[in-house]
């Protein structure tokens, strides 16, 4: 999910740059691993999708009138606001997903096995801890070059 988020944000950045630098209208739809849709559009995803589906091309004319510079500025402002809204919505969806994952982890931790209750299991655990400590001591002694294999007598013999 983290990789998806990073890649998605990088793609959004590149699409925005492409749209600005080339004057291209861009529409992008991607689904996360959990099936949630994320969109990016310039000027908007809906406009690009409608033009793609119905074959309407960007001709510079709306309702028989040409674009004025003020309408282009207003459209650009709307585009920036819509892009910001889409990014915020996508970030909220990511936060929600992260919160759901954290909730799942907490639930799993609540049901995780606890320390042994049986006295026999506790003794076994203590014995393993002693073996671990002795192994650490032997490893340290080997590193110092003073290990004598006969010095360790508490390890069980393998037969």
Order of alpha helices (4+ residues) and beta strands (2+ residues): alpha-beta-beta-alpha-beta-beta-alpha-alpha
